[in-house]
Every structure is written in C-alpha cells, then in structure tokens.
Amino acid sequence: MAVVDHEGLIVTANEALAALVGIAAPALTAQSASDLVDLAADGRTWHAYREVLHGRRSRFRCTRRLKHPDGRSMWAEITVVPIPAPEADSEGEGDGGTPGADDVNRPPGRVLLSVADVSDRRELQKRLRHLQMHDPVTRLPNRTLFFERLSAVLETPPYQDDAHPGRGRIGLCYLDLDGFKAVNDTLGHRIGDRLLAAVAARLTDCAEREGPHPTSAPLVARLGGDEFAILVEESTGTQQLTDLARTVLAALQKPFDLAGQRLSVSASIGVVERPVAGTSATGLMQAADTTLYWAKADGKARWTVFDPERNAHRMTRQALSSNLRPAVERGEFTIEYQPLVGMADGVVLGVEALVRWNHPQFGMLSPNRFVAIAEEDGSIVQLGRWVLRAACRQARRWQLDHPAEPPLFISVNVAVRQVWDSDLVTDVAEILAETGLDPALLQLELTESAVMGSAGRPLQALQSLSDMGVRIAIDDFGTGYSNLAYLSRLPVSVLKLDGAFVRGFRYEDGTHPSPADETIVEAMVQLAHRLGLTVTAECVETAGQAERLRRIGCDTGQGWLYSRAVAPERIAELLGARALEA
C-alpha cells in the first residue's frame, strides 16, 4: 500500500509494495504513483484516477499488467480510495461538512493506493475460460467461442482500402462428416472421438496453409457432433473459400489410422462468402446450413457454394408449404379438365381432373409446383379429398345437364400418401353417395412406383375400390418397375403410357420415325391387352403420333392434339360435338 497526496505523489509506502515493484520503500517517497503502476496508459483510467485525487469520485479500481522485479509479467489489481480526514479536523471547520457525509465532492486530500498481485487468479480465470470455450475431444474452439468471434467480426465496422482489398468481407466453410454415425455405432465412441480429433488436426493444418495471412489463420471450430466450421476473416472472395474447401476435401479423403483401425471418411461442405456489412450471425449460419444441406442432397463428399437463386426457390417452396392447408380452406384451388379421347373414333370418353393453385402472390401454379410439397407435409390428404369431391360433383353435373349424351368418366390423381394416411375407401364411398356419381364413371390414377410396391393396407384399399366398381389406372407407366407379372395380381384396369415414349414417335430429321420407341410401345400394348387392360397414351401432340398409336392398338389418347386442360365450361361445349378430329 501507499499513501498518495492530492498531486499524485507518494507520501509513504509499505514494504509489501516496495517488494512488489522492486524499489526500496524510502525511495518510493515523492515518486509519481501513476507512473509506478502505469495509470496513465489510457485516457479513461487516467481520468478516473484524477477524479479520485481531486475529490470528485469516491473510489476507483482497475487491473494493470506490470513487470515484476524477477522479470516476469504480473497482473495487479489497483484500488484508489480517499483517506477520511481526522474527525477533529472536520469539527473545527465550523460550516464544513458533517462527519460521515458522502466523500464525493470533498476537498482534495490524501488517497490510499493498494496494489494486489492477482496473477494466479487471472491465470485460473484464463484456464477456466479456455476449458469453457474449447472442445475437450478435439481441443478446438467450441460453438460458444465460434459465435463470440463471429459476432465480434460482424460488429466491427469494416473498412476498405487499396492495400487490403479483402477488408470488409467474411467467409465460412461449414462441414459435416458423411456417415460418422456408422463409425460410432460399429466401432464405438472411443474410436469415434479419436477420428474427430484426427479430423480436427487436418482441418487446422489446412486452415494454417490456406489462411490469408501467415499470422492470422482462419478459425477452426467444432460446433457439435461431427460438424465443424472454418471462419475466414477478411476474405478475398469466393475463390479463396472454394480453394480452402477443395483442400479440406482432399485432406479428409486420405485414410486415418486409429488404434489399428484404418478408416476412410468424406465430408460435405457448405461455402458462404459475403460482405460483412448487412450480414448477421443468424443469417450467415442459416445460409451455411442450407448450403451444407444442398451438398449432402447433391451426393455428399463435395462442396457447394451458396446460391441466392436456389435459396429463393427454397424460400418459395417453404412459403408454399406453409400456405397449402389454409389455401384449401380459402378456396384458392381450381380444377381444369383434359379430354381422354378414343383413338379409334376420336370420341371424348372421359376427362382427367388437373388441379391448379391460384396463389395470391405467385399466380396460377401447375401441380408440379406444389403436389410434391403437399405429399411431404401431408396436406395432400386434405387437398386430394377436395379435388375428388369437386371432380365427382362436376362429372355428375355434366351428366345431369346432358342426359342425352353418354356420360363422361372422370379420372382423378391419387397420391400414395392418401392411401396410407386416410381412409380412402370410405372417402370415395361417401363422395360417390353424396354426388350420386356411378362408381364405374370414376377412375383413380396412381403412379407406377406407388402401385407396384403396394402391399398390406394399400393393396387392400385398391382391391376394395375395384370391388366397388371404381377403375384403377397406373399413371406414367414405363418409368418405374414395369413389372407386368406383379401387375397381373393387382386390381388395375388401365395403363397410361408415359409421355416419353409417345414423344419418341416424332419423325427424326423430318423423315424417319424411331422404330425402337414404336416397338417398345407396341409390345407394352399387346401385353396389357392380354392382361385385360386398356392403354392410354399421354402427350399426344401430332396427327402422326396419333395415327401410329392407333395402328398399334392404343385405346385412348390424351394431349394437346385433342385439347389442353380447360375450364369445365369448355368440356360442356365439347359434349355437343364429341367427335374430335385427330
């Protein structure tokens, strides 16, 4: 300790302070206290110290790094407090302050300076923080330290200059080991941890070799599980990040020798690079996570760069998904109908119901924009039920409005999830009873892959529908299993040939047809007929295609040659003239 006067000079000091600074106690007298313990190193500390000396502040404390007499650095906690004036002095001042009053704004007097060596405490705090901020398995910075560093980078105002063109940009390689769970499950967590530590060592080596500056390598962190991140500050552009990702993939592809086990792993990497300005930690990590997902979806063992356009498509998809169920309730869906025409005489025999979404933001959407999404989130059950009811009601209305004409059958697409997640048989029975439509006038279309894998409940449902009199059709036939042997055991009555076969019927170079396509289609038609099935050709667009399909025995056709999908009013007009020229 030392007593310091109002000018900052030491009046007296004890032996402990003398030993701490390596100067004899008498020699400390009249020395500047601020110079002794480095209080003038920064303006804020110097100002606070002077405020205590001049009686305008009641206390001041700070921590300073000082040089110990033995040459080592030490951390010292410095406290400066006023020394209360003797009580007799206070009473003798007449109009002076009362004893015990607040020390703030007192007349300048002496202060007590105390210096405590807190090096051990600081070292302990440092070690505890290191443990708190680092992963015990890989010794890498953990998720907490990573986000602390990321936030600090994003909160620091960037600047640009010609000498440092990378200033103001940030890059991130976010990677995940492919198949790491299998290593843990088969070889145990001990080997899994060793693999993670070995991966961390290779990532650190890659970062040190690929860093923008030798003294400022990218930060490598383990975010959890088998997820790692490499943060590149002051990025020079996307090329730097992709070069780093390429180096990482090459390094990880080399086998790992761990406790007698030779392991090979791969990684998927999401790469994001952008300006610091306008970037948030949440936004950067969301982009990285999305890009990592793309890398895995594209086949794994690769890096993928964030694509704003692809992300916009994902966001659109997400927006559609969140609005599907409410859209059914709001009546945003409509149905158009495409004629199914007899190939022999060109007579309209039925129509296929094709749903459209009149989205308030994106306009009229075709089924390929939303049906797959509806199947994923389960809303296809609600939507499919609505389409089935609306289509059957419309078919019955045509029948009642045109009693003199043979009734049209209505073909409705059914997703396999409708068979699994709902009581489709009950729904169909109720809707047919409600609308009064003959079951023989309803045809349900399922994709080939859905029908061919049918067993258990789906097969029972198809059989029940067939027993009810409903026709079952396989849509896009020829693109999936094409197992006619299995097909013979299913309650199917119609095959719809995929449009890829029919498009091959066009003349090549304007003169020669493709004999292979015609041979394949002819064989499928003959086999289907022998199984007692009828065949519908999709995507019939030219008279030449129609003639060739008619010649090989195809029963019905569907496509732009006859009509596009149209509103129900147009179908009513066609009922007056059912023969369409092919």
C-alpha positions in Angstrom: 0.0 0.0 0.0 1.0 3.7 -0.3 -0.5 7.0 0.8 -0.7 9.4 -2.1 -1.2 13.2 -1.8 -3.6 15.3 -4.0 -0.9 15.8 -6.6 -0.4 12.1 -7.1 2.9 11.8 -5.3 3.7 9.0 -2.8 3.9 10.2 0.8 4.7 6.8 2.3 4.7 3.2 1.2 4.9 -0.1 3.0 7.4 -2.9 2.5 5.0 -5.1 0.6 4.6 -2.5 -2.2 8.4 -2.0 -2.2 8.9 -5.7 -2.7 6.2 -5.9 -5.4 7.8 -3.2 -7.5 11.5 -3.9 -6.6 12.2 -0.5 -5.1 13.1 0.3 -1.5 10.3 1.8 0.5 12.1 5.1 1.3 13.0 5.5 -2.4 9.3 5.5 -3.3 8.6 8.7 -1.5 7.8 11.6 -3.8 7.5 9.3 -6.8 4.5 9.6 -9.1 2.0 6.8 -8.2 0.6 6.8 -11.7 4.0 6.2 -13.3 4.7 3.4 -10.8 1.6 1.4 -11.7 1.0 2.7 -15.2 -2.3 4.5 -14.6 -1.7 7.0 -17.5 -1.7 4.2 -20.1 -5.1 5.1 -21.3 -7.3 8.2 -21.1 -10.3 6.6 -19.3 -8.2 5.2 -16.5 -6.1 8.4 -16.1 -9.3 10.5 -15.9 -10.9 8.2 -13.2 -7.7 8.3 -11.1 -7.6 12.1 -11.3 -11.2 12.3 -10.3 -10.5 10.5 -7.0 -7.4 12.6 -6.3 -9.5 15.8 -6.7 -12.3 14.6 -4.5 -14.9 14.2 -7.3 -15.1 10.4 -7.2 -15.3 8.1 -4.1 -13.5 5.0 -5.5 -11.5 3.7 -8.4 -10.3 0.2 -9.4 -8.6 -1.2 -12.4 -6.3 -4.1 -13.5 -2.8 -3.5 -14.9 -0.1 -5.7 -16.3 3.2 -4.8 -14.6 6.7 -6.0 -14.7 7.8 -8.0 -11.6 11.4 -7.4 -10.3 12.3 -11.0 -11.3 11.5 -10.2 -14.9 8.1 -11.9 -15.2 4.9 -10.2 -16.1 2.2 -10.0 -13.4 -1.4 -8.8 -13.2 -2.1 -6.3 -10.5 -5.4 -5.1 -9.2 -5.1 -1.4 -8.3 -7.6 0.3 -5.9 -7.6 4.0 -5.1 -9.8 5.3 -2.3 -9.8 8.6 -0.3 -8.4 8.6 3.2 -11.1 10.2 5.5 -10.0 13.4 7.2 -9.5 13.1 11.0 -12.7 13.7 12.9 -11.2 16.7 14.8 -10.3 18.5 11.6 -13.9 18.0 10.4 -15.3 19.5 13.6 -13.0 22.5 13.6 -14.2 23.8 10.2 -17.3 25.5 11.5 -19.5 25.4 8.5 -17.7 22.4 7.0 -19.4 19.1 6.2 -20.7 16.9 8.9 -18.9 13.8 9.9 -19.9 10.7 7.8 -21.1 12.7 4.8 -20.5 11.3 1.3 -16.9 11.6 0.2 -17.9 12.8 -3.3 -17.0 16.5 -3.9 -14.9 16.6 -0.7 -11.8 18.9 -0.7 -8.7 17.4 -2.2 -6.8 15.3 0.3 -4.8 12.1 0.5 -5.8 8.8 -1.0 -4.8 5.2 -0.3 -3.3 3.3 -3.2 -3.4 -0.5 -2.8 -1.8 -3.0 -5.3 -2.6 -6.7 -5.2 -0.9 -9.4 -7.3 -3.8 -11.2 -8.9 -1.7 -13.2 -11.5 -2.7 -16.6 -10.1 -6.4 -15.6 -10.1 -6.1 -14.3 -13.7 -4.3 -17.5 -14.8 -7.0 -19.6 -13.2 -9.7 -17.5 -14.9 -7.8 -17.9 -18.2 -7.6 -21.6 -17.8 -11.3 -21.9 -16.9 -12.3 -19.7 -19.9 -10.2 -21.9 -22.1 -12.0 -25.0 -20.8 -15.3 -23.3 -21.2 -14.5 -22.1 -24.8 -12.8 -25.2 -26.2 -14.0 -28.7 -27.1 -12.4 -31.4 -24.8 -12.3 -34.0 -27.6 -10.6 -32.0 -30.4 -9.1 -29.1 -28.4 -10.7 -26.8 -31.0 -12.7 -23.7 -30.1 -16.3 -24.7 -29.4 -19.6 -23.3 -30.5 -19.6 -20.6 -27.8 -16.2 -19.2 -28.8 -17.0 -19.5 -32.5 -20.1 -17.4 -32.2 -18.3 -14.9 -29.9 -15.6 -14.5 -32.5 -18.2 -14.3 -35.4 -20.2 -11.7 -33.6 -17.1 -9.6 -32.9 -16.2 -9.7 -36.6 -19.6 -8.7 -37.7 -20.0 -5.9 -35.1 -16.6 -4.3 -36.0 -17.1 -1.6 -38.6 -15.4 -2.8 -41.8 -13.2 -0.6 -44.0 -11.8 -0.9 -47.5 -8.5 0.3 -48.9 -6.4 -0.5 -51.9 -3.7 -2.1 -49.9 -6.1 -4.6 -48.2 -8.8 -5.5 -50.8 -10.2 -8.2 -48.6 -11.3 -6.0 -45.8 -15.0 -5.9 -45.2 -15.8 -9.5 -46.3 -16.2 -12.8 -44.5 -16.3 -16.4 -45.5 -17.4 -19.6 -43.9 -16.9 -23.3 -44.7 -19.5 -25.3 -42.8 -18.8 -29.0 -43.0 -20.3 -32.3 -41.8 -18.7 -35.7 -41.9 -20.6 -38.2 -44.1 -21.6 -41.4 -42.3 -19.9 -40.6 -39.0 -22.8 -42.1 -37.0 -21.9 -45.5 -38.6 -18.4 -45.2 -37.1 -19.8 -44.6 -33.6 -22.3 -47.4 -34.0 -19.9 -50.0 -35.3 -16.6 -49.2 -33.7 -17.7 -47.3 -30.6 -17.4 -43.8 -29.3 -13.8 -44.1 -28.3 -12.7 -44.6 -32.0 -15.2 -42.0 -33.0 -13.6 -39.5 -30.7 -10.2 -40.3 -32.0 -11.4 -39.8 -35.5 -12.9 -36.4 -34.6 -9.5 -35.4 -33.1 -7.7 -36.5 -36.2 -10.1 -34.7 -38.5 -9.6 -31.5 -36.3 -5.8 -31.8 -36.7 -6.2 -32.0 -40.5 -8.6 -29.1 -40.7 -6.3 -26.9 -38.6 -3.4 -27.8 -40.9 -5.5 -26.9 -44.0 -6.5 -23.6 -42.4 -2.9 -22.6 -41.5 -1.8 -23.4 -45.0 -4.7 -21.7 -46.8 -5.1 -18.7 -44.5 -5.0 -15.2 -46.0 -2.1 -14.1 -43.7 0.5 -16.3 -42.1 -0.2 -14.8 -38.7 -3.9 -14.8 -39.0 -5.2 -18.3 -40.0 -8.9 -18.9 -40.2 -10.6 -20.0 -37.1 -11.4 -23.8 -37.0 -14.1 -24.8 -34.5 -16.2 -27.8 -33.7 -19.8 -26.8 -33.4 -21.1 -30.1 -32.1 -21.3 -33.8 -33.1 -19.4 -34.2 -36.4 -20.0 -30.6 -37.5 -17.0 -28.2 -38.0 -16.7 -24.6 -39.2 -13.8 -22.7 -40.7 -14.3 -19.0 -40.4 -12.3 -16.8 -42.8 -12.0 -13.1 -41.7 -11.0 -10.6 -44.3 -11.9 -13.0 -47.1 -10.6 -12.1 -50.6 -13.6 -13.7 -52.4 -15.4 -16.9 -53.1 -12.4 -18.4 -54.9 -10.4 -18.3 -51.6 -13.2 -20.2 -49.9 -13.7 -22.8 -52.6 -9.9 -23.4 -52.7 -10.0 -24.0 -49.0 -13.0 -26.4 -49.3 -11.2 -28.3 -52.1 -8.1 -28.6 -49.9 -10.1 -29.8 -46.9 -11.9 -32.5 -49.0 -8.6 -33.7 -50.4 -7.1 -33.9 -46.9 -10.0 -35.8 -45.4 -10.1 -38.3 -48.2 -6.7 -39.8 -47.1 -7.3 -42.8 -44.8 -7.0 -42.4 -41.0 -5.0 -45.0 -39.0 -6.5 -45.1 -35.5 -5.7 -47.8 -32.9 -5.2 -50.5 -35.6 -8.3 -49.3 -37.5 -7.9 -47.9 -41.0 -10.8 -45.6 -41.6 -11.8 -43.5 -44.6 -14.3 -40.7 -44.3 -15.7 -37.9 -46.5 -17.3 -34.6 -45.8 -19.9 -32.3 -47.2 -19.2 -28.6 -47.1 -21.4 -25.6 -47.4 -19.5 -22.5 -48.6 -20.7 -18.9 -47.9 -18.8 -15.7 -48.7 -20.3 -12.2 -48.5 -19.7 -8.6 -47.3 -19.6 -8.1 -43.6 -22.0 -5.1 -44.0 -25.6 -6.2 -43.8 -24.6 -9.7 -42.6 -25.9 -11.1 -39.3 -24.6 -14.2 -37.5 -28.0 -15.8 -37.8 -28.3 -15.1 -41.5 -24.7 -16.3 -42.2 -25.3 -19.6 -40.3 -28.7 -20.2 -42.0 -27.1 -19.7 -45.4 -24.3 -22.1 -44.4 -26.7 -24.7 -43.1 -28.8 -24.5 -46.2 -25.7 -24.9 -48.4 -24.5 -27.8 -46.4 -27.9 -29.5 -46.9 -27.5 -28.9 -50.7 -24.1 -30.5 -50.7 -25.5 -33.6 -49.0 -28.6 -33.7 -51.2 -26.4 -33.4 -54.3 -24.5 -36.6 -53.4 -22.2 -35.9 -50.4 -18.4 -35.8 -50.5 -18.4 -32.4 -52.2 -18.6 -28.6 -51.5 -21.4 -26.4 -52.7 -21.4 -22.6 -52.8 -24.4 -20.7 -51.6 -26.7 -19.8 -54.5 -29.2 -16.9 -53.8 -31.4 -18.1 -56.7 -31.6 -21.6 -55.4 -32.2 -20.3 -51.9 -35.1 -18.1 -53.2 -36.6 -21.3 -54.7 -36.3 -23.0 -51.3 -37.9 -20.0 -49.6 -40.7 -20.0 -52.2 -41.2 -23.8 -51.6 -41.3 -23.1 -47.8 -43.8 -20.3 -48.4 -46.0 -22.7 -50.5 -45.8 -25.4 -47.8 -46.9 -23.1 -45.0 -49.9 -21.9 -47.1 -51.2 -25.2 -48.6 -53.7 -26.1 -45.9 -55.1 -22.6 -45.5 -55.3 -22.3 -49.3 -57.7 -25.2 -49.4 -59.9 -23.6 -46.8 -59.8 -20.2 -48.6 -60.8 -21.8 -51.9 -57.7 -20.9 -53.9 -57.6 -24.1 -55.8 -59.4 -24.7 -59.1 -59.7 -27.7 -61.4 -59.2 -27.9 -65.2 -60.1 -30.9 -67.2 -58.2 -32.5 -70.2 -60.2 -34.8 -72.5 -59.4 -38.5 -72.8 -60.2 -39.5 -76.4 -60.9 -42.8 -78.1 -58.1 -43.5 -80.6 -60.3 -45.4 -83.0 -63.0 -42.8 -83.5 -61.9 -39.6 -81.8 -64.8 -39.5 -79.4 -64.3 -37.9 -76.0 -64.8 -40.7 -73.4 -63.7 -39.0 -70.2 -61.6 -36.3 -68.7 -58.7 -36.0 -66.3 -59.0 -33.6 -63.4 -55.9 -31.4 -63.1 -55.7 -29.1 -60.0 -54.4 -25.6 -60.2 -53.5 -23.2 -57.4 -54.4 -19.6 -57.9 -51.8 -18.3 -55.5 -52.4 -14.6 -54.4 -48.6 -13.9 -54.7 -47.2 -16.3 -57.3 -50.2 -16.5 -59.7 -51.6 -19.7 -61.2 -49.4 -22.7 -60.3 -49.4 -26.0 -62.0 -49.4 -29.3 -60.0 -45.7 -29.8 -60.4 -45.1 -26.7 -58.2 -47.0 -27.9 -55.2 -48.1 -31.5 -55.2 -44.7 -32.9 -54.1 -44.7 -30.4 -51.3 -48.2 -31.4 -50.3 -47.2 -35.1 -50.3 -44.2 -34.3 -48.0 -46.2 -32.4 -45.3 -49.3 -34.5 -45.5 -51.6 -31.7 -46.8 -52.1 -33.9 -49.9 -54.8 -35.8 -48.0 -56.9 -32.7 -47.4 -56.2 -31.4 -50.9 -56.8 -34.7 -52.6 -60.2 -35.1 -50.8 -61.2 -31.7 -52.0 -60.2 -32.5 -55.6 -62.0 -35.8 -55.6 -65.2 -34.3 -54.3 -65.1 -31.3 -56.7 -64.3 -33.6 -59.7 -67.1 -36.1 -58.9 -69.6 -33.3 -58.4 -68.6 -31.7 -61.8 -68.9 -35.1 -63.6 -72.3 -35.6 -62.2 -73.4 -32.1 -63.2 -72.3 -32.7 -66.8 -74.3 -35.9 -66.7 -77.4 -34.2 -65.5 -77.0 -31.2 -67.9 -76.6 -33.5 -70.9 -78.8 -36.5 -70.3 -78.9 -37.5 -74.0 -75.1 -37.9 -74.2 -73.2 -40.9 -72.9 -71.7 -39.8 -69.5 -68.0 -39.0 -69.3 -65.9 -40.8 -66.8 -63.7 -38.7 -64.5 -60.1 -39.6 -63.8 -58.6 -38.2 -60.6 -54.9 -38.5 -59.5 -54.3 -40.1 -56.0 -51.1 -39.9 -54.1 -49.8 -42.9 -52.3 -49.9 -41.0 -49.0 -53.7 -40.6 -49.4 -53.9 -44.4 -49.3 -51.7 -44.6 -46.3 -52.8 -41.6 -44.2 -56.5 -41.6 -44.8 -59.4 -44.0 -45.2 -59.5 -43.5 -49.0 -62.2 -46.3 -49.5 -64.5 -44.5 -47.0 -63.9 -41.1 -48.6 -64.6 -42.4 -52.1 -67.8 -44.2 -51.0 -69.1 -41.1 -49.2 -68.3 -38.8 -52.1 -69.9 -41.1 -54.6 -73.0 -41.3 -52.4 -73.1 -37.6 -51.9 -72.7 -36.7 -55.5 -74.8 -39.6 -57.0 -72.0 -40.5 -59.4 -71.8 -44.0 -60.7 -68.6 -45.7 -59.4 -68.0 -47.0 -62.9 -67.5 -43.4 -64.0 -64.7 -42.8 -61.5 -61.1 -43.6 -62.4 -58.3 -43.2 -59.8 -54.7 -42.7 -61.1 -51.7 -43.8 -59.1 -48.1 -43.6 -60.2 -46.4 -46.8 -61.2 -43.9 -46.8 -58.3 -46.7 -46.4 -55.8 -48.9 -49.2 -57.2 -46.0 -51.7 -57.8 -44.9 -51.5 -54.2 -48.4 -51.9 -52.9 -48.9 -54.5 -50.1 -50.9 -54.7 -46.9 -53.2 -51.7 -46.4 -52.6 -50.1 -49.8 -53.3 -53.3 -51.7 -56.5 -53.9 -49.6 -57.6 -50.4 -50.4 -57.1 -50.8 -54.1 -59.0 -54.1 -54.1 -61.9 -52.6 -52.1 -62.1 -49.7 -54.6 -62.1 -52.1 -57.5 -64.8 -54.2 -55.9 -66.8 -51.1 -55.5 -66.7 -50.6 -59.3 -64.0 -47.8 -59.4 -61.4 -48.2 -62.1 -57.7 -48.1 -61.1 -55.2 -46.7 -63.6 -51.4 -46.7 -63.4 -50.0 -43.3 -64.4 -46.7 -42.7 -66.2 -46.3 -46.4 -66.9 -42.9 -47.5 -68.2 -40.8 -45.2 -66.0 -40.7 -47.3 -62.9 -40.8 -51.0 -62.1 -42.8 -52.1 -65.3 -43.3 -55.5 -63.6 -46.2 -56.9 -65.7 -46.0 -60.2 -63.7 -46.8 -58.3 -60.5 -49.2 -56.1 -62.3 -51.4 -59.1 -63.2 -52.1 -59.6 -59.5 -53.3 -56.0 -58.9 -56.8 -54.8 -59.4 -55.7 -52.5 -62.2 -57.8 -51.9 -65.4 -55.9 -49.1 -67.2 -52.2 -48.3 -68.1 -51.3 -44.8 -69.0 -48.1 -44.8 -71.1 -45.5 -42.2 -70.0 -45.3 -39.3 -72.5 -41.5 -40.0 -73.0 -42.5 -43.0 -75.2 -45.0 -41.1 -77.2 -42.7 -38.1 -77.8 -40.2 -40.6 -79.4 -42.8 -41.3 -82.1 -42.0 -38.0 -83.7 -40.1 -38.2 -87.0 -36.3 -37.7 -86.7 -34.8 -35.2 -89.1 -38.3 -34.7 -90.5 -38.4 -38.0 -92.4 -37.6 -41.1 -90.3 -39.5 -42.4 -87.3 -37.8 -44.0 -84.3 -38.5 -47.8 -84.7 -37.2 -48.6 -81.2 -39.9 -46.5 -79.4 -42.7 -47.9 -81.6 -41.5 -51.5 -80.9 -41.4 -50.9 -77.1 -44.9 -49.3 -77.1 -46.4 -52.0 -79.3 -45.0 -54.7 -77.0 -46.4 -53.0 -73.9 -49.9 -52.5 -75.6 -50.0 -56.2 -76.6 -49.0 -57.4 -73.1 -51.5 -55.1 -71.5 -54.3 -56.2 -73.7 -53.5 -59.9 -73.0 -53.8 -59.0 -69.3 -57.2 -57.5 -69.9 -56.1 -53.9 -69.5 -56.8 -50.9 -71.7 -54.0 -48.5 -72.6 -54.0 -44.7 -72.7 -51.2 -42.7 -74.4 -50.2 -39.4 -72.8 -48.7 -36.3 -74.5 -50.2 -36.9 -78.0 -49.3 -33.7 -79.8 -49.3 -34.5 -83.6 -51.6 -36.4 -86.0 -48.6 -38.6 -87.0 -48.2 -39.7 -83.4 -52.0 -40.4 -83.1 -52.0 -42.5 -86.3 -49.1 -44.7 -85.2 -50.6 -45.2 -81.8 -53.9 -46.1 -83.4 -52.2 -48.6 -85.7 -50.5 -50.4 -82.8 -53.8 -50.7 -80.9 -53.6 -48.0 -78.2 -57.2 -47.5 -76.8 -57.3 -43.8 -75.7 -55.1 -40.8 -76.1 -54.6 -37.6 -74.2 -52.6 -34.5 -75.2 -52.6 -31.1 -76.9 -53.6 -32.6 -80.3 -57.1 -33.0 -78.8 -57.2 -30.3 -76.2 -55.2 -28.6 -73.4 -56.6 -28.7 -69.9 -59.6 -26.4 -69.9 -62.3 -25.0 -67.7 -65.4 -27.1 -67.1 -67.5 -24.9 -69.3 -65.4 -25.9 -72.3 -65.9 -29.6 -71.6 -69.7 -28.9 -71.6 -69.3 -27.4 -75.1 -67.5 -30.5 -76.3 -70.3 -32.7 -75.2 -72.4 -31.3 -78.0 -69.8 -32.4 -80.6 -67.9 -35.4 -79.1 -66.1 -36.4 -82.3 -62.8 -34.6 -82.5 -60.6 -34.8 -85.5 -57.2 -36.2 -84.8 
